[in-house]
């Protein structure tokens, strides 16, 4: 099975979303936790992802049932919940993203049904089967509760937030700290036991080799802002040194 690669987008640009799809990314994680996207900006970014051939996912700052419903109605193919820490939060997130009888999401027509091209029963069946519900584990409480969280029906995969996890552990902004690295391996082990995919965010070549050896099928490539800055800085330095 091929690996799915995603990128966290912090530069709110539909043009960049479209480009990322053409660059070969499988999904783009549009950020509503740290980025002040308006509904129109989010809608345009989702359309641009679709045009570029990558799946639009949206990271929400908390389990807000109405917000989750709106981003899915806008066309998001996955919803990532920041700092998920409890079974109750996981159950509410799944319920917000699934139609009855699997959840409590409300139905509407609009763009997700091709403005009526897809019959509502068919869309409900498709959405309940294909929409990803993804907890992001970013705290010690989340790590401890993960076995119970993974037992909630409807959890699709798990992401990690090593930087916030480091802060929560009292280590400061050190995502590469040995204690954080151990927690990430613990998360992966827990996911393997539950049969739920884990999506790491490798931060150096050593981590990349480790996760590749574990044959993870999902990976986050980092954040567009940092990758763009590094590439632009390296290009400028190369030109100055030539």
Secondary structure, 3 states (H helix, E strand, C coil): CCCEEEEEECCCCHHHHHHHHHCCCCEEEEECCCCCCCHHHHHHHHHHHHHHCCEEEEEECCCCHHHHHHHHHCCCCEEEECCCCCHHHHHHHHHHHCECCCCCECCCCHHHHCCCCCCHHHHHHHHHHHCEEEEEECCHHHHHHHHHHHCCCCCCEEEECHHHHHHHCCCCCCCCCHHHHHHHHHHHHHHHHHCCEEEECCCCHHHHHHHHHCCCCEEEEEEHHHHHHHHHHHHHHHHHHC
